[in-house]
């Protein structure tokens, strides 16, 4: 829900050989926690594709 580009982060993790979990920490739960969780998952998945 911001302008941060996660692709360089995922690229660096992959290049370093990291194969563990990646998580995010939302600071606002608006409009509701389910929507925030779905949006976070979609954002991380989209950033990690093709990296």
mmCIF entry with sequence, helices, sheets and N, C-alpha, C, O atoms, coordinates in Angstrom:
data_MODEL
# 
_entry.id   MODEL 
# 
_entity.id                         1 
_entity.type                       polymer 
_entity.pdbx_number_of_molecules   1 
# 
_entity_poly.entity_id                      1 
_entity_poly.type                           'polypeptide(L)' 
_entity_poly.nstd_linkage                   no 
_entity_poly.nstd_monomer                   no 
_entity_poly.pdbx_seq_one_letter_code       
;(UNK)(UNK)(UNK)(UNK)(UNK)(UNK)(UNK)(UNK)(UNK)(UNK)(UNK)(UNK)(UNK)(UNK)(UNK)(UNK)
(UNK)(UNK)(UNK)(UNK)(UNK)(UNK)(UNK)(UNK)(UNK)(UNK)(UNK)(UNK)(UNK)(UNK)(UNK)(UNK)
(UNK)(UNK)(UNK)(UNK)(UNK)(UNK)(UNK)(UNK)(UNK)(UNK)(UNK)(UNK)(UNK)(UNK)(UNK)(UNK)
(UNK)(UNK)(UNK)
;
_entity_poly.pdbx_seq_one_letter_code_can   XXXXXXXXXXXXXXXXXXXXXXXXXXXXXXXXXXXXXXXXXXXXXXXXXXX 
_entity_poly.pdbx_strand_id                 A 
# 
loop_
_entity_poly_seq.entity_id 
_entity_poly_seq.num 
_entity_poly_seq.mon_id 
_entity_poly_seq.hetero 
1 1  UNK n 
1 2  UNK n 
1 3  UNK n 
1 4  UNK n 
1 5  UNK n 
1 6  UNK n 
1 7  UNK n 
1 8  UNK n 
1 9  UNK n 
1 10 UNK n 
1 11 UNK n 
1 12 UNK n 
1 13 UNK n 
1 14 UNK n 
1 15 UNK n 
1 16 UNK n 
1 17 UNK n 
1 18 UNK n 
1 19 UNK n 
1 20 UNK n 
1 21 UNK n 
1 22 UNK n 
1 23 UNK n 
1 24 UNK n 
1 25 UNK n 
1 26 UNK n 
1 27 UNK n 
1 28 UNK n 
1 29 UNK n 
1 30 UNK n 
1 31 UNK n 
1 32 UNK n 
1 33 UNK n 
1 34 UNK n 
1 35 UNK n 
1 36 UNK n 
1 37 UNK n 
1 38 UNK n 
1 39 UNK n 
1 40 UNK n 
1 41 UNK n 
1 42 UNK n 
1 43 UNK n 
1 44 UNK n 
1 45 UNK n 
1 46 UNK n 
1 47 UNK n 
1 48 UNK n 
1 49 UNK n 
1 50 UNK n 
1 51 UNK n 
# 
_struct_asym.id          A 
_struct_asym.entity_id   1 
# 
loop_
_struct_conf.conf_type_id 
_struct_conf.id 
_struct_conf.pdbx_PDB_helix_id 
_struct_conf.beg_label_comp_id 
_struct_conf.beg_label_asym_id 
_struct_conf.beg_label_seq_id 
_struct_conf.pdbx_beg_PDB_ins_code 
_struct_conf.end_label_comp_id 
_struct_conf.end_label_asym_id 
_struct_conf.end_label_seq_id 
_struct_conf.pdbx_end_PDB_ins_code 
_struct_conf.beg_auth_comp_id 
_struct_conf.beg_auth_asym_id 
_struct_conf.beg_auth_seq_id 
_struct_conf.end_auth_comp_id 
_struct_conf.end_auth_asym_id 
_struct_conf.end_auth_seq_id 
_struct_conf.pdbx_PDB_helix_class 
_struct_conf.details 
_struct_conf.pdbx_PDB_helix_length 
HELX_P HELX_P1 AA1 UNK A 7  ? UNK A 16 ? UNK A 7  UNK A 16 1 ? 10 
HELX_P HELX_P2 AA2 UNK A 33 ? UNK A 48 ? UNK A 33 UNK A 48 1 ? 16 
# 
_struct_conf_type.id          HELX_P 
_struct_conf_type.criteria    ? 
_struct_conf_type.reference   ? 
# 
loop_
_atom_site.group_PDB 
_atom_site.id 
_atom_site.type_symbol 
_atom_site.label_atom_id 
_atom_site.label_alt_id 
_atom_site.label_comp_id 
_atom_site.label_asym_id 
_atom_site.label_entity_id 
_atom_site.label_seq_id 
_atom_site.pdbx_PDB_ins_code 
_atom_site.Cartn_x 
_atom_site.Cartn_y 
_atom_site.Cartn_z 
_atom_site.occupancy 
_atom_site.B_iso_or_equiv 
_atom_site.pdbx_formal_charge 
_atom_site.auth_seq_id 
_atom_site.auth_comp_id 
_atom_site.auth_asym_id 
_atom_site.auth_atom_id 
_atom_site.pdbx_PDB_model_num 
ATOM 1   N N  . UNK A 1 1  ? 0.827   -1.188  0.000   1.00 0.00 ? 1  UNK A N  1 
ATOM 2   C CA . UNK A 1 1  ? 0.000   0.000   0.000   1.00 0.00 ? 1  UNK A CA 1 
ATOM 3   C C  . UNK A 1 1  ? 0.871   1.251   0.000   1.00 0.00 ? 1  UNK A C  1 
ATOM 4   O O  . UNK A 1 1  ? 0.477   2.333   0.436   1.00 0.00 ? 1  UNK A O  1 
ATOM 5   N N  . UNK A 1 2  ? 2.071   1.036   -0.513  1.00 0.00 ? 2  UNK A N  1 
ATOM 6   C CA . UNK A 1 2  ? 3.004   2.156   -0.624  1.00 0.00 ? 2  UNK A CA 1 
ATOM 7   C C  . UNK A 1 2  ? 3.693   2.084   -1.969  1.00 0.00 ? 2  UNK A C  1 
ATOM 8   O O  . UNK A 1 2  ? 3.214   1.431   -2.896  1.00 0.00 ? 2  UNK A O  1 
ATOM 9   N N  . UNK A 1 3  ? 4.808   2.753   -2.064  1.00 0.00 ? 3  UNK A N  1 
ATOM 10  C CA . UNK A 1 3  ? 5.534   2.832   -3.330  1.00 0.00 ? 3  UNK A CA 1 
ATOM 11  C C  . UNK A 1 3  ? 6.845   2.068   -3.325  1.00 0.00 ? 3  UNK A C  1 
ATOM 12  O O  . UNK A 1 3  ? 7.673   2.264   -4.214  1.00 0.00 ? 3  UNK A O  1 
ATOM 13  N N  . UNK A 1 4  ? 7.049   1.205   -2.348  1.00 0.00 ? 4  UNK A N  1 
ATOM 14  C CA . UNK A 1 4  ? 8.309   0.498   -2.231  1.00 0.00 ? 4  UNK A CA 1 
ATOM 15  C C  . UNK A 1 4  ? 8.430   -0.586  -3.297  1.00 0.00 ? 4  UNK A C  1 
ATOM 16  O O  . UNK A 1 4  ? 7.493   -1.354  -3.519  1.00 0.00 ? 4  UNK A O  1 
ATOM 17  N N  . UNK A 1 5  ? 9.588   -0.646  -3.955  1.00 0.00 ? 5  UNK A N  1 
ATOM 18  C CA . UNK A 1 5  ? 9.839   -1.653  -4.977  1.00 0.00 ? 5  UNK A CA 1 
ATOM 19  C C  . UNK A 1 5  ? 10.534  -2.847  -4.315  1.00 0.00 ? 5  UNK A C  1 
ATOM 20  O O  . UNK A 1 5  ? 11.710  -2.767  -3.960  1.00 0.00 ? 5  UNK A O  1 
ATOM 21  N N  . UNK A 1 6  ? 9.803   -3.947  -4.154  1.00 0.00 ? 6  UNK A N  1 
ATOM 22  C CA . UNK A 1 6  ? 10.339  -5.138  -3.499  1.00 0.00 ? 6  UNK A CA 1 
ATOM 23  C C  . UNK A 1 6  ? 11.227  -5.981  -4.410  1.00 0.00 ? 6  UNK A C  1 
ATOM 24  O O  . UNK A 1 6  ? 11.962  -6.840  -3.923  1.00 0.00 ? 6  UNK A O  1 
ATOM 25  N N  . UNK A 1 7  ? 11.174  -5.754  -5.719  1.00 0.00 ? 7  UNK A N  1 
ATOM 26  C CA . UNK A 1 7  ? 11.915  -6.606  -6.651  1.00 0.00 ? 7  UNK A CA 1 
ATOM 27  C C  . UNK A 1 7  ? 13.415  -6.652  -6.370  1.00 0.00 ? 7  UNK A C  1 
ATOM 28  O O  . UNK A 1 7  ? 13.988  -7.741  -6.392  1.00 0.00 ? 7  UNK A O  1 
ATOM 29  N N  . UNK A 1 8  ? 14.080  -5.529  -6.108  1.00 0.00 ? 8  UNK A N  1 
ATOM 30  C CA . UNK A 1 8  ? 15.515  -5.613  -5.799  1.00 0.00 ? 8  UNK A CA 1 
ATOM 31  C C  . UNK A 1 8  ? 15.792  -6.409  -4.517  1.00 0.00 ? 8  UNK A C  1 
ATOM 32  O O  . UNK A 1 8  ? 16.823  -7.073  -4.404  1.00 0.00 ? 8  UNK A O  1 
ATOM 33  N N  . UNK A 1 9  ? 14.889  -6.339  -3.579  1.00 0.00 ? 9  UNK A N  1 
ATOM 34  C CA . UNK A 1 9  ? 15.050  -7.097  -2.330  1.00 0.00 ? 9  UNK A CA 1 
ATOM 35  C C  . UNK A 1 9  ? 14.955  -8.588  -2.624  1.00 0.00 ? 9  UNK A C  1 
ATOM 36  O O  . UNK A 1 9  ? 15.795  -9.365  -2.171  1.00 0.00 ? 9  UNK A O  1 
ATOM 37  N N  . UNK A 1 10 ? 13.942  -8.991  -3.377  1.00 0.00 ? 10 UNK A N  1 
ATOM 38  C CA . UNK A 1 10 ? 13.793  -10.403 -3.739  1.00 0.00 ? 10 UNK A CA 1 
ATOM 39  C C  . UNK A 1 10 ? 14.964  -10.876 -4.583  1.00 0.00 ? 10 UNK A C  1 
ATOM 40  O O  . UNK A 1 10 ? 15.429  -12.005 -4.424  1.00 0.00 ? 10 UNK A O  1 
ATOM 41  N N  . UNK A 1 11 ? 15.437  -10.033 -5.467  1.00 0.00 ? 11 UNK A N  1 
ATOM 42  C CA . UNK A 1 11 ? 16.579  -10.401 -6.309  1.00 0.00 ? 11 UNK A CA 1 
ATOM 43  C C  . UNK A 1 11 ? 17.817  -10.645 -5.439  1.00 0.00 ? 11 UNK A C  1 
ATOM 44  O O  . UNK A 1 11 ? 18.524  -11.635 -5.626  1.00 0.00 ? 11 UNK A O  1 
ATOM 45  N N  . UNK A 1 12 ? 18.073  -9.751  -4.501  1.00 0.00 ? 12 UNK A N  1 
ATOM 46  C CA . UNK A 1 12 ? 19.228  -9.906  -3.612  1.00 0.00 ? 12 UNK A CA 1 
ATOM 47  C C  . UNK A 1 12 ? 19.099  -11.159 -2.747  1.00 0.00 ? 12 UNK A C  1 
ATOM 48  O O  . UNK A 1 12 ? 20.081  -11.869 -2.533  1.00 0.00 ? 12 UNK A O  1 
ATOM 49  N N  . UNK A 1 13 ? 17.901  -11.429 -2.254  1.00 0.00 ? 13 UNK A N  1 
ATOM 50  C CA . UNK A 1 13 ? 17.697  -12.638 -1.461  1.00 0.00 ? 13 UNK A CA 1 
ATOM 51  C C  . UNK A 1 13 ? 17.975  -13.879 -2.292  1.00 0.00 ? 13 UNK A C  1 
ATOM 52  O O  . UNK A 1 13 ? 18.655  -14.799 -1.838  1.00 0.00 ? 13 UNK A O  1 
ATOM 53  N N  . UNK A 1 14 ? 17.451  -13.902 -3.504  1.00 0.00 ? 14 UNK A N  1 
ATOM 54  C CA . UNK A 1 14 ? 17.657  -15.057 -4.374  1.00 0.00 ? 14 UNK A CA 1 
ATOM 55  C C  . UNK A 1 14 ? 19.135  -15.224 -4.719  1.00 0.00 ? 14 UNK A C  1 
ATOM 56  O O  . UNK A 1 14 ? 19.667  -16.333 -4.660  1.00 0.00 ? 14 UNK A O  1 
ATOM 57  N N  . UNK A 1 15 ? 19.801  -14.120 -5.081  1.00 0.00 ? 15 UNK A N  1 
ATOM 58  C CA . UNK A 1 15 ? 21.215  -14.188 -5.448  1.00 0.00 ? 15 UNK A CA 1 
ATOM 59  C C  . UNK A 1 15 ? 22.097  -14.632 -4.282  1.00 0.00 ? 15 UNK A C  1 
ATOM 60  O O  . UNK A 1 15 ? 23.149  -15.237 -4.490  1.00 0.00 ? 15 UNK A O  1 
ATOM 61  N N  . UNK A 1 16 ? 21.672  -14.334 -3.065  1.00 0.00 ? 16 UNK A N  1 
ATOM 62  C CA . UNK A 1 16 ? 22.451  -14.724 -1.889  1.00 0.00 ? 16 UNK A CA 1 
ATOM 63  C C  . UNK A 1 16 ? 22.233  -16.186 -1.515  1.00 0.00 ? 16 UNK A C  1 
ATOM 64  O O  . UNK A 1 16 ? 22.936  -16.727 -0.662  1.00 0.00 ? 16 UNK A O  1 
ATOM 65  N N  . UNK A 1 17 ? 21.249  -16.827 -2.162  1.00 0.00 ? 17 UNK A N  1 
ATOM 66  C CA . UNK A 1 17 ? 20.962  -18.217 -1.869  1.00 0.00 ? 17 UNK A CA 1 
ATOM 67  C C  . UNK A 1 17 ? 19.901  -18.409 -0.793  1.00 0.00 ? 17 UNK A C  1 
ATOM 68  O O  . UNK A 1 17 ? 19.623  -19.539 -0.392  1.00 0.00 ? 17 UNK A O  1 
ATOM 69  N N  . UNK A 1 18 ? 19.311  -17.324 -0.326  1.00 0.00 ? 18 UNK A N  1 
ATOM 70  C CA . UNK A 1 18 ? 18.273  -17.429 0.711   1.00 0.00 ? 18 UNK A CA 1 
ATOM 71  C C  . UNK A 1 18 ? 17.045  -18.142 0.152   1.00 0.00 ? 18 UNK A C  1 
ATOM 72  O O  . UNK A 1 18 ? 16.568  -17.813 -0.934  1.00 0.00 ? 18 UNK A O  1 
ATOM 73  N N  . UNK A 1 19 ? 16.546  -19.106 0.889   1.00 0.00 ? 19 UNK A N  1 
ATOM 74  C CA . UNK A 1 19 ? 15.355  -19.844 0.459   1.00 0.00 ? 19 UNK A CA 1 
ATOM 75  C C  . UNK A 1 19 ? 14.334  -19.956 1.598   1.00 0.00 ? 19 UNK A C  1 
ATOM 76  O O  . UNK A 1 19 ? 13.498  -20.860 1.599   1.00 0.00 ? 19 UNK A O  1 
ATOM 77  N N  . UNK A 1 20 ? 14.403  -19.051 2.547   1.00 0.00 ? 20 UNK A N  1 
ATOM 78  C CA . UNK A 1 20 ? 13.499  -19.097 3.686   1.00 0.00 ? 20 UNK A CA 1 
ATOM 79  C C  . UNK A 1 20 ? 12.240  -18.274 3.468   1.00 0.00 ? 20 UNK A C  1 
ATOM 80  O O  . UNK A 1 20 ? 11.903  -17.900 2.345   1.00 0.00 ? 20 UNK A O  1 
ATOM 81  N N  . UNK A 1 21 ? 11.572  -18.010 4.547   1.00 0.00 ? 21 UNK A N  1 
ATOM 82  C CA . UNK A 1 21 ? 10.317  -17.257 4.525   1.00 0.00 ? 21 UNK A CA 1 
ATOM 83  C C  . UNK A 1 21 ? 10.565  -15.767 4.357   1.00 0.00 ? 21 UNK A C  1 
ATOM 84  O O  . UNK A 1 21 ? 11.612  -15.248 4.744   1.00 0.00 ? 21 UNK A O  1 
ATOM 85  N N  . UNK A 1 22 ? 9.586   -15.091 3.773   1.00 0.00 ? 22 UNK A N  1 
ATOM 86  C CA . UNK A 1 22 ? 9.567   -13.632 3.681   1.00 0.00 ? 22 UNK A CA 1 
ATOM 87  C C  . UNK A 1 22 ? 8.227   -13.193 4.239   1.00 0.00 ? 22 UNK A C  1 
ATOM 88  O O  . UNK A 1 22 ? 7.195   -13.783 3.920   1.00 0.00 ? 22 UNK A O  1 
ATOM 89  N N  . UNK A 1 23 ? 8.237   -12.174 5.059   1.00 0.00 ? 23 UNK A N  1 
ATOM 90  C CA . UNK A 1 23 ? 6.984   -11.698 5.646   1.00 0.00 ? 23 UNK A CA 1 
ATOM 91  C C  . UNK A 1 23 ? 6.917   -10.185 5.561   1.00 0.00 ? 23 UNK A C  1 
ATOM 92  O O  . UNK A 1 23 ? 7.893   -9.522  5.213   1.00 0.00 ? 23 UNK A O  1 
ATOM 93  N N  . UNK A 1 24 ? 5.768   -9.661  5.879   1.00 0.00 ? 24 UNK A N  1 
ATOM 94  C CA . UNK A 1 24 ? 5.603   -8.212  5.912   1.00 0.00 ? 24 UNK A CA 1 
ATOM 95  C C  . UNK A 1 24 ? 4.855   -7.843  7.187   1.00 0.00 ? 24 UNK A C  1 
ATOM 96  O O  . UNK A 1 24 ? 4.187   -8.670  7.808   1.00 0.00 ? 24 UNK A O  1 
ATOM 97  N N  . UNK A 1 25 ? 4.988   -6.606  7.542   1.00 0.00 ? 25 UNK A N  1 
ATOM 98  C CA . UNK A 1 25 ? 4.341   -6.118  8.755   1.00 0.00 ? 25 UNK A CA 1 
ATOM 99  C C  . UNK A 1 25 ? 3.512   -4.873  8.415   1.00 0.00 ? 25 UNK A C  1 
ATOM 100 O O  . UNK A 1 25 ? 4.057   -3.774  8.309   1.00 0.00 ? 25 UNK A O  1 
ATOM 101 N N  . UNK A 1 26 ? 2.219   -5.044  8.249   1.00 0.00 ? 26 UNK A N  1 
ATOM 102 C CA . UNK A 1 26 ? 1.387   -3.871  7.969   1.00 0.00 ? 26 UNK A CA 1 
ATOM 103 C C  . UNK A 1 26 ? 1.249   -2.998  9.213   1.00 0.00 ? 26 UNK A C  1 
ATOM 104 O O  . UNK A 1 26 ? 1.242   -3.490  10.342  1.00 0.00 ? 26 UNK A O  1 
ATOM 105 N N  . UNK A 1 27 ? 1.141   -1.716  8.982   1.00 0.00 ? 27 UNK A N  1 
ATOM 106 C CA . UNK A 1 27 ? 0.999   -0.786  10.094  1.00 0.00 ? 27 UNK A CA 1 
ATOM 107 C C  . UNK A 1 27 ? -0.427  -0.259  10.232  1.00 0.00 ? 27 UNK A C  1 
ATOM 108 O O  . UNK A 1 27 ? -0.800  0.312   11.257  1.00 0.00 ? 27 UNK A O  1 
ATOM 109 N N  . UNK A 1 28 ? -1.207  -0.463  9.186   1.00 0.00 ? 28 UNK A N  1 
ATOM 110 C CA . UNK A 1 28 ? -2.624  -0.078  9.244   1.00 0.00 ? 28 UNK A CA 1 
ATOM 111 C C  . UNK A 1 28 ? -3.453  -1.240  8.726   1.00 0.00 ? 28 UNK A C  1 
ATOM 112 O O  . UNK A 1 28 ? -3.086  -1.882  7.741   1.00 0.00 ? 28 UNK A O  1 
ATOM 113 N N  . UNK A 1 29 ? -4.529  -1.502  9.362   1.00 0.00 ? 29 UNK A N  1 
ATOM 114 C CA . UNK A 1 29 ? -5.414  -2.602  8.974   1.00 0.00 ? 29 UNK A CA 1 
ATOM 115 C C  . UNK A 1 29 ? -6.721  -2.051  8.420   1.00 0.00 ? 29 UNK A C  1 
ATOM 116 O O  . UNK A 1 29 ? -7.805  -2.393  8.891   1.00 0.00 ? 29 UNK A O  1 
ATOM 117 N N  . UNK A 1 30 ? -6.600  -1.202  7.422   1.00 0.00 ? 30 UNK A N  1 
ATOM 118 C CA . UNK A 1 30 ? -7.767  -0.587  6.809   1.00 0.00 ? 30 UNK A CA 1 
ATOM 119 C C  . UNK A 1 30 ? -7.827  -1.015  5.354   1.00 0.00 ? 30 UNK A C  1 
ATOM 120 O O  . UNK A 1 30 ? -6.793  -0.964  4.687   1.00 0.00 ? 30 UNK A O  1 
ATOM 121 N N  . UNK A 1 31 ? -8.922  -1.416  4.836   1.00 0.00 ? 31 UNK A N  1 
ATOM 122 C CA . UNK A 1 31 ? -10.252 -1.333  5.408   1.00 0.00 ? 31 UNK A CA 1 
ATOM 123 C C  . UNK A 1 31 ? -10.549 -2.439  6.424   1.00 0.00 ? 31 UNK A C  1 
ATOM 124 O O  . UNK A 1 31 ? -11.398 -2.258  7.297   1.00 0.00 ? 31 UNK A O  1 
ATOM 125 N N  . UNK A 1 32 ? -9.851  -3.598  6.322   1.00 0.00 ? 32 UNK A N  1 
ATOM 126 C CA . UNK A 1 32 ? -10.026 -4.672  7.300   1.00 0.00 ? 32 UNK A CA 1 
ATOM 127 C C  . UNK A 1 32 ? -8.822  -5.608  7.181   1.00 0.00 ? 32 UNK A C  1 
ATOM 128 O O  . UNK A 1 32 ? -8.093  -5.563  6.190   1.00 0.00 ? 32 UNK A O  1 
ATOM 129 N N  . UNK A 1 33 ? -8.619  -6.446  8.182   1.00 0.00 ? 33 UNK A N  1 
ATOM 130 C CA . UNK A 1 33 ? -7.423  -7.292  8.208   1.00 0.00 ? 33 UNK A CA 1 
ATOM 131 C C  . UNK A 1 33 ? -7.374  -8.298  7.062   1.00 0.00 ? 33 UNK A C  1 
ATOM 132 O O  . UNK A 1 33 ? -6.288  -8.587  6.559   1.00 0.00 ? 33 UNK A O  1 
ATOM 133 N N  . UNK A 1 34 ? -8.504  -8.835  6.636   1.00 0.00 ? 34 UNK A N  1 
ATOM 134 C CA . UNK A 1 34 ? -8.510  -9.787  5.524   1.00 0.00 ? 34 UNK A CA 1 
ATOM 135 C C  . UNK A 1 34 ? -8.043  -9.130  4.223   1.00 0.00 ? 34 UNK A C  1 
ATOM 136 O O  . UNK A 1 34 ? -7.247  -9.706  3.481   1.00 0.00 ? 34 UNK A O  1 
ATOM 137 N N  . UNK A 1 35 ? -8.534  -7.946  3.957   1.00 0.00 ? 35 UNK A N  1 
ATOM 138 C CA . UNK A 1 35 ? -8.131  -7.227  2.749   1.00 0.00 ? 35 UNK A CA 1 
ATOM 139 C C  . UNK A 1 35 ? -6.651  -6.886  2.800   1.00 0.00 ? 35 UNK A C  1 
ATOM 140 O O  . UNK A 1 35 ? -5.955  -7.008  1.792   1.00 0.00 ? 35 UNK A O  1 
ATOM 141 N N  . UNK A 1 36 ? -6.167  -6.466  3.943   1.00 0.00 ? 36 UNK A N  1 
ATOM 142 C CA . UNK A 1 36 ? -4.744  -6.138  4.092   1.00 0.00 ? 36 UNK A CA 1 
ATOM 143 C C  . UNK A 1 36 ? -3.891  -7.386  3.855   1.00 0.00 ? 36 UNK A C  1 
ATOM 144 O O  . UNK A 1 36 ? -2.871  -7.313  3.170   1.00 0.00 ? 36 UNK A O  1 
ATOM 145 N N  . UNK A 1 37 ? -4.292  -8.515  4.406   1.00 0.00 ? 37 UNK A N  1 
ATOM 146 C CA . UNK A 1 37 ? -3.541  -9.760  4.231   1.00 0.00 ? 37 UNK A CA 1 
ATOM 147 C C  . UNK A 1 37 ? -3.520  -10.180 2.765   1.00 0.00 ? 37 UNK A C  1 
ATOM 148 O O  . UNK A 1 37 ? -2.468  -10.553 2.245   1.00 0.00 ? 37 UNK A O  1 
ATOM 149 N N  . UNK A 1 38 ? -4.658  -10.126 2.098   1.00 0.00 ? 38 UNK A N  1 
ATOM 150 C CA . UNK A 1 38 ? -4.713  -10.497 0.681   1.00 0.00 ? 38 UNK A CA 1 
ATOM 151 C C  . UNK A 1 38 ? -3.854  -9.564  -0.167  1.00 0.00 ? 38 UNK A C  1 
ATOM 152 O O  . UNK A 1 38 ? -3.147  -10.012 -1.070  1.00 0.00 ? 38 UNK A O  1 
ATOM 153 N N  . UNK A 1 39 ? -3.917  -8.279  0.122   1.00 0.00 ? 39 UNK A N  1 
ATOM 154 C CA . UNK A 1 39 ? -3.128  -7.302  -0.628  1.00 0.00 ? 39 UNK A CA 1 
ATOM 155 C C  . UNK A 1 39 ? -1.634  -7.527  -0.406  1.00 0.00 ? 39 UNK A C  1 
ATOM 156 O O  . UNK A 1 39 ? -0.849  -7.462  -1.352  1.00 0.00 ? 39 UNK A O  1 
ATOM 157 N N  . UNK A 1 40 ? -1.243  -7.788  0.826   1.00 0.00 ? 40 UNK A N  1 
ATOM 158 C CA . UNK A 1 40 ? 0.173   -8.037  1.129   1.00 0.00 ? 40 UNK A CA 1 
ATOM 159 C C  . UNK A 1 40 ? 0.662   -9.282  0.401   1.00 0.00 ? 40 UNK A C  1 
ATOM 160 O O  . UNK A 1 40 ? 1.748   -9.272  -0.178  1.00 0.00 ? 40 UNK A O  1 
ATOM 161 N N  . UNK A 1 41 ? -0.124  -10.348 0.424   1.00 0.00 ? 41 UNK A N  1 
ATOM 162 C CA . UNK A 1 41 ? 0.254   -11.582 -0.255  1.00 0.00 ? 41 UNK A CA 1 
ATOM 163 C C  . UNK A 1 41 ? 0.385   -11.354 -1.758  1.00 0.00 ? 41 UNK A C  1 
ATOM 164 O O  . UNK A 1 41 ? 1.362   -11.786 -2.368  1.00 0.00 ? 41 UNK A O  1 
ATOM 165 N N  . UNK A 1 42 ? -0.581  -10.687 -2.348  1.00 0.00 ? 42 UNK A N  1 
ATOM 166 C CA . UNK A 1 42 ? -0.546  -10.401 -3.776  1.00 0.00 ? 42 UNK A CA 1 
ATOM 167 C C  . UNK A 1 42 ? 0.685   -9.573  -4.130  1.00 0.00 ? 42 UNK A C  1 
ATOM 168 O O  . UNK A 1 42 ? 1.358   -9.850  -5.122  1.00 0.00 ? 42 UNK A O  1 
ATOM 169 N N  . UNK A 1 43 ? 0.979   -8.556  -3.316  1.00 0.00 ? 43 UNK A N  1 
ATOM 170 C CA . UNK A 1 43 ? 2.115   -7.667  -3.572  1.00 0.00 ? 43 UNK A CA 1 
ATOM 171 C C  . UNK A 1 43 ? 3.435   -8.440  -3.524  1.00 0.00 ? 43 UNK A C  1 
ATOM 172 O O  . UNK A 1 43 ? 4.281   -8.279  -4.404  1.00 0.00 ? 43 UNK A O  1 
ATOM 173 N N  . UNK A 1 44 ? 3.614   -9.277  -2.498  1.00 0.00 ? 44 UNK A N  1 
ATOM 174 C CA . UNK A 1 44 ? 4.862   -10.040 -2.375  1.00 0.00 ? 44 UNK A CA 1 
ATOM 175 C C  . UNK A 1 44 ? 5.000   -11.077 -3.491  1.00 0.00 ? 44 UNK A C  1 
ATOM 176 O O  . UNK A 1 44 ? 6.090   -11.264 -4.033  1.00 0.00 ? 44 UNK A O  1 
ATOM 177 N N  . UNK A 1 45 ? 3.912   -11.742 -3.831  1.00 0.00 ? 45 UNK A N  1 
ATOM 178 C CA . UNK A 1 45 ? 3.957   -12.730 -4.907  1.00 0.00 ? 45 UNK A CA 1 
ATOM 179 C C  . UNK A 1 45 ? 4.298   -12.047 -6.234  1.00 0.00 ? 45 UNK A C  1 
ATOM 180 O O  . UNK A 1 45 ? 5.134   -12.544 -6.988  1.00 0.00 ? 45 UNK A O  1 
ATOM 181 N N  . UNK A 1 46 ? 3.669   -10.934 -6.514  1.00 0.00 ? 46 UNK A N  1 
ATOM 182 C CA . UNK A 1 46 ? 3.917   -10.212 -7.771  1.00 0.00 ? 46 UNK A CA 1 
ATOM 183 C C  . UNK A 1 46 ? 5.369   -9.730  -7.845  1.00 0.00 ? 46 UNK A C  1 
ATOM 184 O O  . UNK A 1 46 ? 5.982   -9.781  -8.911  1.00 0.00 ? 46 UNK A O  1 
ATOM 185 N N  . UNK A 1 47 ? 5.912   -9.273  -6.743  1.00 0.00 ? 47 UNK A N  1 
ATOM 186 C CA . UNK A 1 47 ? 7.293   -8.777  -6.732  1.00 0.00 ? 47 UNK A CA 1 
ATOM 187 C C  . UNK A 1 47 ? 8.294   -9.905  -6.911  1.00 0.00 ? 47 UNK A C  1 
ATOM 188 O O  . UNK A 1 47 ? 9.364   -9.701  -7.482  1.00 0.00 ? 47 UNK A O  1 
ATOM 189 N N  . UNK A 1 48 ? 7.954   -11.100 -6.425  1.00 0.00 ? 48 UNK A N  1 
ATOM 190 C CA . UNK A 1 48 ? 8.868   -12.223 -6.509  1.00 0.00 ? 48 UNK A CA 1 
ATOM 191 C C  . UNK A 1 48 ? 8.853   -12.966 -7.826  1.00 0.00 ? 48 UNK A C  1 
ATOM 192 O O  . UNK A 1 48 ? 9.766   -13.741 -8.111  1.00 0.00 ? 48 UNK A O  1 
ATOM 193 N N  . UNK A 1 49 ? 7.828   -12.743 -8.637  1.00 0.00 ? 49 UNK A N  1 
ATOM 194 C CA . UNK A 1 49 ? 7.727   -13.431 -9.920  1.00 0.00 ? 49 UNK A CA 1 
ATOM 195 C C  . UNK A 1 49 ? 8.765   -12.897 -10.897 1.00 0.00 ? 49 UNK A C  1 
ATOM 196 O O  . UNK A 1 49 ? 8.936   -11.688 -11.054 1.00 0.00 ? 49 UNK A O  1 
ATOM 197 N N  . UNK A 1 50 ? 9.436   -13.807 -11.533 1.00 0.00 ? 50 UNK A N  1 
ATOM 198 C CA . UNK A 1 50 ? 10.382  -13.412 -12.567 1.00 0.00 ? 50 UNK A CA 1 
ATOM 199 C C  . UNK A 1 50 ? 11.681  -12.827 -12.055 1.00 0.00 ? 50 UNK A C  1 
ATOM 200 O O  . UNK A 1 50 ? 12.463  -12.267 -12.824 1.00 0.00 ? 50 UNK A O  1 
ATOM 201 N N  . UNK A 1 51 ? 11.911  -12.953 -10.774 1.00 0.00 ? 51 UNK A N  1 
ATOM 202 C CA . UNK A 1 51 ? 13.159  -12.410 -10.210 1.00 0.00 ? 51 UNK A CA 1 
ATOM 203 C C  . UNK A 1 51 ? 14.205  -13.489 -10.187 1.00 0.00 ? 51 UNK A C  1 
ATOM 204 O O  . UNK A 1 51 ? 15.331  -13.247 -9.752  1.00 0.00 ? 51 UNK A O  1 
# 
